Structures are given as structure tokens and as C-alpha cells.
């Protein structure tokens, strides 16, 4: 169930909204921003970056996550506590299927989106991508 939450998630959404303001989306005019939160408290931002060869577009969430991985401390396992997503023309803006799978890779625990009144909704990842395929499936192969 989606659960309205207080300030920290609201701050994460505010960061995602700032990132959405930097989107490069000349083809869709659909600006998206994401803020990825690591268990350490580190936050990285991403926005969608489109391309004239449309298929080369990269979503906001994947840009935020790849930066989180690149910016982590040496020896720190890449992990995600939460990812907040804001679409300037969609409320809520849910992550696409490809992004859900990438969030899954790093054990994302929650996705935070804006509800109809702009409130933070925290959704457990199991509801975002149930019965998912992940790294554990490849253990012992
Ligand atoms: N987009 C994202 O950035 N994240 C999503 O999860 C959904 C879609 C972007 C991709 C494209 O630039 C635009 O939104 C329209 O699909």
C-alpha cells in the first residue's frame, strides 16, 4: 500500500523536482527527475536525457542510480534505500519497467512518488516489481 510519509521523503522529492528542471527532453517535452538515496544517506540526482536517435534516451532514474554507483566510497557495496521520481507533467510519475529492473539490481527498498496533492507516497519495492529477477538467482551457477 502507498503510505504518505513526512519530511525526509518530501526532501527527496524536492531534490528530484530540481533535477527534473534540468532534463534534456526536447522530443517528448516530458521532464523527469530522480533522486537516489543510499543507505549511507548519500543522495544522487538524475534527469532524463533524450537523443535525436530516440532509442538512446536514458531515463532519470537510471541516470541517478549510475551516478550513485560511480560516487560511492571505495569498498562500499552499491545499494539503494529509496528512489524518488518526479515528472513535471505527471503526478504521480511511476518508473518505467526498465528502470524498475535496474533499481532491483541494487536492492531498492522503496519508491517515492508524489500523490495527487503533491504529498510523498512511499511504495514498498515489492509492490513496484513483484516476483522479480535479481542477482541472487545467479548465485551458485
Ligand atoms: N522517462 C523517465 O525519465 N523515467 C521513466 O521512468 C519514464 C520515462 C522519460 C523518458 C523520456 O525521455 C520521457 O520520459 C518520455 O517517455
Backbone and ligand atoms as CSV (ligand in chain L), in Angstrom:
chain,resi,resn,atom,element,x,y,z
A,1,UNK,N,N,0.846,-1.206,0.000
A,1,UNK,CA,C,0.000,0.000,0.000
A,1,UNK,C,C,0.874,1.245,0.000
A,2,UNK,N,N,0.452,2.252,-0.688
A,2,UNK,CA,C,1.184,3.518,-0.700
A,2,UNK,C,C,0.951,4.243,0.625
A,3,UNK,N,N,2.040,4.703,1.233
A,3,UNK,CA,C,1.940,5.313,2.552
A,3,UNK,C,C,2.418,6.753,2.513
A,4,UNK,N,N,1.563,7.725,2.867
A,4,UNK,CA,C,2.051,9.100,2.950
A,4,UNK,C,C,3.107,9.207,4.049
A,5,UNK,N,N,4.210,9.870,3.767
A,5,UNK,CA,C,5.286,9.989,4.749
A,5,UNK,C,C,5.672,11.448,4.927
A,6,UNK,N,N,6.462,11.705,5.942
A,6,UNK,CA,C,6.795,13.089,6.324
A,6,UNK,C,C,8.076,13.581,5.667
A,7,UNK,N,N,8.759,14.459,6.299
A,7,UNK,CA,C,9.764,15.334,5.703
A,7,UNK,C,C,10.871,14.683,4.879
A,8,UNK,N,N,11.588,13.652,5.343
A,8,UNK,CA,C,12.729,13.191,4.540
A,8,UNK,C,C,12.340,12.808,3.109
A,9,UNK,N,N,11.211,12.134,2.963
A,9,UNK,CA,C,10.782,11.775,1.615
A,9,UNK,C,C,10.373,13.018,0.827
A,10,UNK,N,N,9.800,13.981,1.505
A,10,UNK,CA,C,9.446,15.238,0.837
A,10,UNK,C,C,10.710,15.935,0.335
A,11,UNK,N,N,11.773,15.854,1.121
A,11,UNK,CA,C,13.046,16.460,0.691
A,11,UNK,C,C,13.618,15.727,-0.517
A,12,UNK,N,N,13.476,14.405,-0.502
A,12,UNK,CA,C,13.963,13.613,-1.638
A,12,UNK,C,C,13.168,13.968,-2.906
A,13,UNK,N,N,11.871,14.149,-2.744
A,13,UNK,CA,C,11.054,14.561,-3.890
A,13,UNK,C,C,11.433,15.962,-4.368
A,14,UNK,N,N,11.737,16.838,-3.434
A,14,UNK,CA,C,12.136,18.200,-3.825
A,14,UNK,C,C,13.429,18.159,-4.629
A,15,UNK,N,N,14.336,17.275,-4.228
A,15,UNK,CA,C,15.594,17.123,-4.980
A,15,UNK,C,C,15.308,16.569,-6.373
A,16,UNK,N,N,14.393,15.606,-6.456
A,16,UNK,CA,C,14.024,15.034,-7.760
A,16,UNK,C,C,13.387,16.105,-8.645
A,17,UNK,N,N,12.597,16.959,-8.049
A,17,UNK,CA,C,11.953,18.033,-8.823
A,17,UNK,C,C,13.003,19.009,-9.367
A,18,UNK,N,N,14.001,19.307,-8.550
A,18,UNK,CA,C,15.080,20.189,-9.040
A,18,UNK,C,C,15.787,19.548,-10.233
A,19,UNK,N,N,16.035,18.244,-10.129
A,19,UNK,CA,C,16.703,17.541,-11.234
A,19,UNK,C,C,15.820,17.547,-12.483
A,20,UNK,N,N,14.510,17.409,-12.295
A,20,UNK,CA,C,13.602,17.415,-13.456
A,20,UNK,C,C,13.712,18.740,-14.212
A,21,UNK,N,N,14.014,19.792,-13.477
A,21,UNK,CA,C,14.177,21.098,-14.111
A,21,UNK,C,C,15.385,21.165,-15.027
A,22,UNK,N,N,16.270,20.186,-14.916
A,22,UNK,CA,C,17.474,20.137,-15.761
A,22,UNK,C,C,17.357,19.083,-16.858
A,23,UNK,N,N,16.180,18.468,-16.990
A,23,UNK,CA,C,16.012,17.421,-18.001
A,23,UNK,C,C,16.337,17.949,-19.397
A,24,UNK,N,N,16.841,17.032,-20.215
A,24,UNK,CA,C,17.028,17.341,-21.637
A,24,UNK,C,C,15.982,16.507,-22.380
A,25,UNK,N,N,14.853,17.126,-22.638
A,25,UNK,CA,C,13.721,16.384,-23.202
A,25,UNK,C,C,13.069,17.161,-24.346
A,26,UNK,N,N,13.861,17.499,-25.377
A,26,UNK,CA,C,13.307,18.324,-26.455
A,26,UNK,C,C,12.308,17.572,-27.338
A,27,UNK,N,N,12.316,16.237,-27.286
A,27,UNK,CA,C,11.440,15.466,-28.183
A,27,UNK,C,C,10.104,15.135,-27.546
A,28,UNK,N,N,10.126,14.770,-26.277
A,28,UNK,CA,C,8.870,14.427,-25.595
A,28,UNK,C,C,8.296,15.601,-24.805
A,29,UNK,N,N,9.117,16.566,-24.478
A,29,UNK,CA,C,8.706,17.641,-23.555
A,29,UNK,C,C,8.163,17.070,-22.243
A,30,UNK,N,N,8.670,15.910,-21.872
A,30,UNK,CA,C,8.236,15.249,-20.635
A,30,UNK,C,C,9.462,15.157,-19.723
A,31,UNK,N,N,9.582,16.120,-18.852
A,31,UNK,CA,C,10.774,16.219,-17.997
A,31,UNK,C,C,10.597,15.382,-16.742
A,32,UNK,N,N,11.608,14.573,-16.451
A,32,UNK,CA,C,11.579,13.694,-15.276
A,32,UNK,C,C,12.856,13.920,-14.475
A,33,UNK,N,N,12.717,13.894,-13.166
A,33,UNK,CA,C,13.874,13.955,-12.277
A,33,UNK,C,C,13.797,12.838,-11.263
A,34,UNK,N,N,14.967,12.390,-10.818
A,34,UNK,CA,C,15.020,11.329,-9.819
A,34,UNK,C,C,16.098,11.649,-8.800
A,35,UNK,N,N,15.853,11.206,-7.577
A,35,UNK,CA,C,16.854,11.326,-6.506
A,35,UNK,C,C,17.003,9.947,-5.887
A,36,UNK,N,N,18.238,9.446,-5.894
A,36,UNK,CA,C,18.530,8.114,-5.353
A,36,UNK,C,C,19.193,8.272,-3.992
A,37,UNK,N,N,18.671,7.546,-3.009
A,37,UNK,CA,C,19.179,7.617,-1.633
A,37,UNK,C,C,19.865,6.303,-1.278
A,38,UNK,N,N,21.150,6.391,-0.908
A,38,UNK,CA,C,21.902,5.206,-0.475
A,38,UNK,C,C,21.676,4.986,1.025
A,39,UNK,N,N,21.915,3.760,1.520
A,39,UNK,CA,C,21.802,3.526,2.963
A,39,UNK,C,C,22.698,4.456,3.776
A,40,UNK,N,N,23.809,4.895,3.207
A,40,UNK,CA,C,24.724,5.809,3.898
A,40,UNK,C,C,24.140,7.201,4.073
A,41,UNK,N,N,23.057,7.496,3.344
A,41,UNK,CA,C,22.485,8.843,3.354
A,41,UNK,C,C,22.885,9.659,2.141
A,42,UNK,N,N,23.825,9.141,1.352
A,42,UNK,CA,C,24.233,9.848,0.129
A,42,UNK,C,C,23.054,9.925,-0.843
A,43,UNK,N,N,22.948,11.055,-1.519
A,43,UNK,CA,C,21.875,11.258,-2.499
A,43,UNK,C,C,22.495,11.676,-3.821
A,44,UNK,N,N,22.074,11.031,-4.890
A,44,UNK,CA,C,22.491,11.473,-6.223
A,44,UNK,C,C,21.245,11.780,-7.047
A,45,UNK,N,N,21.431,12.651,-8.042
A,45,UNK,CA,C,20.315,13.100,-8.868
A,45,UNK,C,C,20.480,12.638,-10.298
A,46,UNK,N,N,19.352,12.531,-10.993
A,46,UNK,CA,C,19.376,12.230,-12.415
A,46,UNK,C,C,18.178,12.869,-13.086
A,47,UNK,N,N,18.320,13.116,-14.375
A,47,UNK,CA,C,17.183,13.602,-15.165
A,47,UNK,C,C,17.181,12.817,-16.469
A,48,UNK,N,N,16.061,12.845,-17.185
A,48,UNK,CA,C,16.065,12.160,-18.470
A,48,UNK,C,C,16.866,12.963,-19.484
A,49,UNK,N,N,17.613,12.222,-20.285
A,49,UNK,CA,C,18.457,12.812,-21.322
A,49,UNK,C,C,18.093,12.136,-22.634
A,50,UNK,N,N,17.403,12.878,-23.486
A,50,UNK,CA,C,16.907,12.316,-24.744
A,50,UNK,C,C,17.946,12.469,-25.851
A,51,UNK,N,N,17.633,11.825,-26.973
A,51,UNK,CA,C,18.566,11.820,-28.099
A,51,UNK,C,C,17.768,11.847,-29.391
A,52,UNK,N,N,18.331,12.469,-30.428
A,52,UNK,CA,C,17.667,12.512,-31.728
A,52,UNK,C,C,17.433,11.100,-32.255
A,53,UNK,N,N,18.289,10.164,-31.892
A,53,UNK,CA,C,18.017,8.734,-32.128
A,53,UNK,C,C,17.245,8.284,-30.885
A,54,UNK,N,N,15.937,8.334,-30.972
A,54,UNK,CA,C,15.078,8.275,-29.781
A,54,UNK,C,C,15.423,7.147,-28.807
A,55,UNK,N,N,15.789,6.003,-29.361
A,55,UNK,CA,C,16.034,4.831,-28.517
A,55,UNK,C,C,17.229,4.987,-27.588
A,56,UNK,N,N,18.043,5.980,-27.827
A,56,UNK,CA,C,19.225,6.193,-26.973
A,56,UNK,C,C,18.914,7.036,-25.743
A,57,UNK,N,N,17.658,7.408,-25.592
A,57,UNK,CA,C,17.245,8.173,-24.406
A,57,UNK,C,C,17.550,7.386,-23.136
A,58,UNK,N,N,17.966,8.096,-22.100
A,58,UNK,CA,C,18.188,7.470,-20.791
A,58,UNK,C,C,17.253,8.131,-19.782
A,59,UNK,N,N,16.594,7.298,-19.009
A,59,UNK,CA,C,15.628,7.792,-18.028
A,59,UNK,C,C,16.321,8.443,-16.832
A,60,UNK,N,N,15.565,9.268,-16.149
A,60,UNK,CA,C,16.059,9.965,-14.957
A,60,UNK,C,C,16.535,8.987,-13.885
A,61,UNK,N,N,15.757,7.947,-13.636
A,61,UNK,CA,C,16.090,7.021,-12.550
A,61,UNK,C,C,17.412,6.322,-12.812
A,62,UNK,N,N,17.609,5.867,-14.050
A,62,UNK,CA,C,18.859,5.152,-14.345
A,62,UNK,C,C,20.054,6.096,-14.277
A,63,UNK,N,N,19.864,7.347,-14.661
A,63,UNK,CA,C,20.971,8.303,-14.520
A,63,UNK,C,C,21.303,8.549,-13.055
A,64,UNK,N,N,20.289,8.625,-12.205
A,64,UNK,CA,C,20.552,8.830,-10.769
A,64,UNK,C,C,21.275,7.622,-10.179
A,65,UNK,N,N,20.866,6.430,-10.581
A,65,UNK,CA,C,21.451,5.215,-9.998
A,65,UNK,C,C,22.881,4.996,-10.476
A,66,UNK,N,N,23.139,5.232,-11.741
A,66,UNK,CA,C,24.509,5.013,-12.218
A,66,UNK,C,C,25.467,6.009,-11.555
A,67,UNK,N,N,24.992,7.202,-11.264
A,67,UNK,CA,C,25.842,8.170,-10.556
A,67,UNK,C,C,26.074,7.739,-9.116
A,68,UNK,N,N,25.025,7.181,-8.494
A,68,UNK,CA,C,25.183,6.686,-7.118
A,68,UNK,C,C,26.264,5.605,-7.075
A,69,UNK,N,N,26.262,4.731,-8.059
A,69,UNK,CA,C,27.266,3.657,-8.104
A,69,UNK,C,C,28.660,4.259,-8.308
A,70,UNK,N,N,28.756,5.218,-9.212
A,70,UNK,CA,C,30.075,5.801,-9.519
A,70,UNK,C,C,30.617,6.633,-8.362
A,71,UNK,N,N,29.724,7.223,-7.575
A,71,UNK,CA,C,30.156,8.140,-6.499
A,71,UNK,C,C,30.369,7.452,-5.159
A,72,UNK,N,N,30.099,6.162,-5.057
A,72,UNK,CA,C,30.167,5.535,-3.736
A,72,UNK,C,C,31.616,5.428,-3.253
A,73,UNK,N,N,31.746,5.254,-1.937
A,73,UNK,CA,C,33.075,5.134,-1.340
A,73,UNK,C,C,33.737,3.836,-1.795
A,74,UNK,N,N,35.082,3.812,-1.874
A,74,UNK,CA,C,35.768,2.575,-2.238
A,74,UNK,C,C,35.389,1.455,-1.270
A,75,UNK,N,N,35.066,0.300,-1.795
A,75,UNK,CA,C,34.710,-0.846,-0.965
A,75,UNK,C,C,33.263,-0.875,-0.524
A,76,UNK,N,N,32.541,0.210,-0.753
A,76,UNK,CA,C,31.122,0.256,-0.355
A,76,UNK,C,C,30.285,-0.458,-1.415
A,77,UNK,N,N,29.465,-1.397,-0.972
A,77,UNK,CA,C,28.593,-2.100,-1.923
A,77,UNK,C,C,27.526,-1.126,-2.429
A,78,UNK,N,N,27.237,-1.147,-3.729
A,78,UNK,CA,C,26.187,-0.256,-4.228
A,78,UNK,C,C,24.829,-0.727,-3.716
A,79,UNK,N,N,24.059,0.171,-3.113
A,79,UNK,CA,C,22.746,-0.196,-2.571
A,79,UNK,C,C,21.844,1.026,-2.554
A,80,UNK,N,N,20.566,0.746,-2.612
A,80,UNK,CA,C,19.564,1.816,-2.674
A,80,UNK,C,C,18.555,1.683,-1.550
A,81,UNK,N,N,18.430,2.715,-0.756
A,81,UNK,CA,C,17.349,2.757,0.231
A,81,UNK,C,C,16.035,3.163,-0.454
A,82,UNK,N,N,16.100,4.176,-1.276
A,82,UNK,CA,C,14.882,4.673,-1.929
A,82,UNK,C,C,15.250,5.467,-3.171
A,83,UNK,N,N,14.308,5.538,-4.085
A,83,UNK,CA,C,14.438,6.431,-5.237
A,83,UNK,C,C,13.152,7.237,-5.347
A,84,UNK,N,N,13.296,8.554,-5.416
A,84,UNK,CA,C,12.147,9.445,-5.601
A,84,UNK,C,C,12.088,9.870,-7.056
A,85,UNK,N,N,10.877,9.935,-7.602
A,85,UNK,CA,C,10.687,10.271,-9.011
A,85,UNK,C,C,9.638,11.380,-9.138
A,86,UNK,N,N,9.974,12.374,-9.948
A,86,UNK,CA,C,9.026,13.462,-10.225
A,86,UNK,C,C,8.983,13.702,-11.732
A,87,UNK,N,N,7.783,13.712,-12.276
A,87,UNK,CA,C,7.570,14.106,-13.666
A,87,UNK,C,C,6.836,15.435,-13.659
A,88,UNK,N,N,7.369,16.410,-14.384
A,88,UNK,CA,C,6.753,17.739,-14.300
A,88,UNK,C,C,5.357,17.749,-14.898
A,89,UNK,N,N,5.047,16.747,-15.738
A,89,UNK,CA,C,3.701,16.693,-16.331
A,89,UNK,C,C,2.931,15.455,-15.908
A,90,UNK,N,N,3.380,14.773,-14.892
A,90,UNK,CA,C,2.670,13.565,-14.448
A,90,UNK,C,C,2.754,13.471,-12.943
A,91,UNK,N,N,1.663,13.181,-12.316
A,91,UNK,CA,C,1.604,13.146,-10.871
A,91,UNK,C,C,0.610,12.049,-10.447
A,92,UNK,N,N,1.078,10.904,-9.966
A,92,UNK,CA,C,2.466,10.503,-9.778
A,92,UNK,C,C,3.123,10.101,-11.097
A,93,UNK,N,N,4.461,10.071,-11.072
A,93,UNK,CA,C,5.242,9.590,-12.212
A,93,UNK,C,C,5.909,8.292,-11.779
A,94,UNK,N,N,5.426,7.187,-12.294
A,94,UNK,CA,C,5.960,5.873,-11.912
A,94,UNK,C,C,7.158,5.499,-12.768
A,95,UNK,N,N,8.138,4.808,-12.207
A,95,UNK,CA,C,9.288,4.371,-13.019
A,95,UNK,C,C,8.873,3.368,-14.091
A,96,UNK,N,N,9.492,3.455,-15.239
A,96,UNK,CA,C,9.204,2.519,-16.324
A,96,UNK,C,C,9.739,1.132,-15.956
A,97,UNK,N,N,9.380,0.157,-16.748
A,97,UNK,CA,C,9.780,-1.217,-16.452
A,97,UNK,C,C,11.277,-1.424,-16.453
A,98,UNK,N,N,11.955,-0.811,-17.410
A,98,UNK,CA,C,13.419,-0.979,-17.473
A,98,UNK,C,C,14.062,-0.411,-16.223
A,99,UNK,N,N,13.601,0.750,-15.784
A,99,UNK,CA,C,14.168,1.357,-14.572
A,99,UNK,C,C,13.866,0.497,-13.352
A,100,UNK,N,N,12.687,-0.088,-13.288
A,100,UNK,CA,C,12.362,-0.956,-12.150
A,100,UNK,C,C,13.373,-2.087,-12.037
A,101,UNK,N,N,13.736,-2.664,-13.158
A,101,UNK,CA,C,14.698,-3.767,-13.123
A,101,UNK,C,C,16.072,-3.281,-12.660
A,102,UNK,N,N,16.464,-2.095,-13.068
A,102,UNK,CA,C,17.766,-1.554,-12.632
A,102,UNK,C,C,17.730,-1.234,-11.140
A,103,UNK,N,N,16.635,-0.694,-10.648
A,103,UNK,CA,C,16.508,-0.441,-9.199
A,103,UNK,C,C,16.581,-1.756,-8.433
A,104,UNK,N,N,16.006,-2.781,-8.998
A,104,UNK,CA,C,16.004,-4.110,-8.362
A,104,UNK,C,C,17.418,-4.640,-8.168
A,105,UNK,N,N,18.263,-4.381,-9.121
A,105,UNK,CA,C,19.644,-4.875,-9.072
A,105,UNK,C,C,20.346,-4.447,-7.785
A,106,UNK,N,N,20.000,-3.242,-7.322
A,106,UNK,CA,C,20.698,-2.680,-6.166
A,106,UNK,C,C,19.845,-2.711,-4.896
A,107,UNK,N,N,18.843,-3.587,-4.910
A,107,UNK,CA,C,18.073,-3.845,-3.695
A,107,UNK,C,C,17.253,-2.668,-3.215
A,108,UNK,N,N,16.765,-1.861,-4.145
A,108,UNK,CA,C,15.959,-0.692,-3.762
A,108,UNK,C,C,14.799,-1.119,-2.853
A,109,UNK,N,N,14.654,-0.427,-1.721
A,109,UNK,CA,C,13.624,-0.826,-0.756
A,109,UNK,C,C,12.294,-0.118,-0.992
A,110,UNK,N,N,12.336,1.111,-1.514
A,110,UNK,CA,C,11.100,1.880,-1.672
A,110,UNK,C,C,11.206,2.802,-2.881
A,111,UNK,N,N,10.067,3.105,-3.465
A,111,UNK,CA,C,9.983,4.151,-4.481
A,111,UNK,C,C,9.078,5.245,-3.918
A,112,UNK,N,N,9.511,6.480,-4.057
A,112,UNK,CA,C,8.748,7.616,-3.539
A,112,UNK,C,C,8.257,8.453,-4.719
A,113,UNK,N,N,6.956,8.664,-4.763
A,113,UNK,CA,C,6.357,9.479,-5.827
A,113,UNK,C,C,5.434,10.506,-5.168
A,114,UNK,N,N,4.973,11.435,-5.988
A,114,UNK,CA,C,4.049,12.440,-5.469
A,114,UNK,C,C,2.617,11.969,-5.670
A,115,UNK,N,N,1.815,12.112,-4.645
A,115,UNK,CA,C,0.395,11.830,-4.747
A,115,UNK,C,C,-0.342,12.988,-5.400
A,116,UNK,N,N,-1.640,12.853,-5.517
A,116,UNK,CA,C,-2.440,13.858,-6.229
A,116,UNK,C,C,-2.322,15.271,-5.656
A,117,UNK,N,N,-2.059,15.369,-4.361
A,117,UNK,CA,C,-1.932,16.691,-3.743
A,117,UNK,C,C,-0.480,17.072,-3.488
A,118,UNK,N,N,0.431,16.368,-4.163
A,118,UNK,CA,C,1.852,16.681,-4.009
A,118,UNK,C,C,2.487,16.032,-2.795
A,119,UNK,N,N,1.705,15.225,-2.081
A,119,UNK,CA,C,2.245,14.580,-0.882
A,119,UNK,C,C,3.147,13.408,-1.270
A,120,UNK,N,N,4.098,13.078,-0.388
A,120,UNK,CA,C,5.018,11.976,-0.656
A,120,UNK,C,C,4.321,10.637,-0.404
A,121,UNK,N,N,4.364,9.781,-1.406
A,121,UNK,CA,C,3.859,8.418,-1.251
A,121,UNK,C,C,5.043,7.469,-1.328
A,122,UNK,N,N,5.221,6.660,-0.298
A,122,UNK,CA,C,6.312,5.696,-0.265
A,122,UNK,C,C,5.748,4.311,-0.559
A,123,UNK,N,N,6.242,3.700,-1.620
A,123,UNK,CA,C,5.703,2.407,-2.054
A,123,UNK,C,C,6.779,1.338,-1.882
A,124,UNK,N,N,6.495,0.272,-1.129
A,124,UNK,CA,C,7.486,-0.806,-0.985
A,124,UNK,C,C,7.860,-1.376,-2.349
A,125,UNK,N,N,9.143,-1.700,-2.505
A,125,UNK,CA,C,9.590,-2.129,-3.829
A,125,UNK,C,C,8.893,-3.413,-4.296
A,126,UNK,N,N,8.535,-4.248,-3.348
A,126,UNK,CA,C,7.848,-5.492,-3.719
A,126,UNK,C,C,6.550,-5.207,-4.487
A,127,UNK,N,N,5.948,-4.056,-4.230
A,127,UNK,CA,C,4.739,-3.689,-4.974
A,127,UNK,C,C,5.079,-3.081,-6.333
A,128,UNK,N,N,6.265,-2.544,-6.445
A,128,UNK,CA,C,6.695,-1.928,-7.706
A,128,UNK,C,C,7.070,-3.000,-8.732
A,129,UNK,N,N,7.764,-4.038,-8.247
A,129,UNK,CA,C,8.202,-5.117,-9.154
A,129,UNK,C,C,8.099,-6.457,-8.421
A,130,UNK,N,N,6.886,-6.998,-8.366
A,130,UNK,CA,C,6.715,-8.278,-7.652
A,130,UNK,C,C,7.342,-9.435,-8.426
A,131,UNK,N,N,7.683,-10.487,-7.704
A,131,UNK,CA,C,8.205,-11.722,-8.317
A,131,UNK,C,C,9.369,-11.403,-9.253
A,132,UNK,N,N,10.291,-10.581,-8.787
A,132,UNK,CA,C,11.323,-10.058,-9.677
A,132,UNK,C,C,12.522,-10.987,-9.790
A,133,UNK,N,N,13.277,-10.775,-10.822
A,133,UNK,CA,C,14.527,-11.485,-11.069
A,133,UNK,C,C,15.674,-10.616,-10.577
A,134,UNK,N,N,16.573,-11.194,-9.790
A,134,UNK,CA,C,17.684,-10.405,-9.262
A,134,UNK,C,C,18.959,-11.185,-9.167
A,135,UNK,N,N,20.011,-10.556,-8.627
A,135,UNK,CA,C,21.345,-11.173,-8.583
A,135,UNK,C,C,21.381,-12.507,-7.870
A,136,UNK,N,N,20.511,-12.679,-6.851
A,136,UNK,CA,C,20.523,-13.935,-6.082
A,136,UNK,C,C,20.237,-15.134,-6.980
A,137,UNK,N,N,19.476,-14.897,-8.035
A,137,UNK,CA,C,19.110,-16.007,-8.923
A,137,UNK,C,C,20.334,-16.621,-9.589
A,138,UNK,N,N,21.398,-15.836,-9.667
A,138,UNK,CA,C,22.588,-16.310,-10.382
A,138,UNK,C,C,23.630,-16.893,-9.424
A,139,UNK,N,N,23.322,-16.874,-8.129
A,139,UNK,CA,C,24.273,-17.420,-7.151
A,139,UNK,C,C,24.398,-18.936,-7.340
A,140,UNK,N,N,25.616,-19.424,-7.218
A,140,UNK,CA,C,25.833,-20.859,-7.294
A,140,UNK,C,C,25.691,-21.438,-8.688
A,141,UNK,N,N,25.722,-20.600,-9.669
A,141,UNK,CA,C,25.567,-21.104,-11.041
A,141,UNK,C,C,26.851,-21.761,-11.513
L,1,LIG,N1,N,11.134,8.738,-18.579
L,1,LIG,C1,C,11.935,8.739,-17.465
L,1,LIG,O1,O,12.884,9.516,-17.369
L,1,LIG,N2,N,11.669,7.843,-16.478
L,1,LIG,C2,C,10.649,6.948,-16.512
L,1,LIG,O2,O,10.573,6.070,-15.659
L,1,LIG,C3,C,9.619,7.059,-17.541
L,1,LIG,C4,C,10.028,7.821,-18.755
L,1,LIG,C5,C,11.422,9.672,-19.655
L,1,LIG,C6,C,11.971,9.027,-20.891
L,1,LIG,C7,C,11.581,10.018,-21.958
L,1,LIG,O3,O,12.607,10.998,-22.059
L,1,LIG,C8,C,10.333,10.680,-21.429
L,1,LIG,O4,O,10.249,10.335,-20.056
L,1,LIG,C9,C,9.069,10.224,-22.130
L,1,LIG,O5,O,8.967,8.858,-22.148
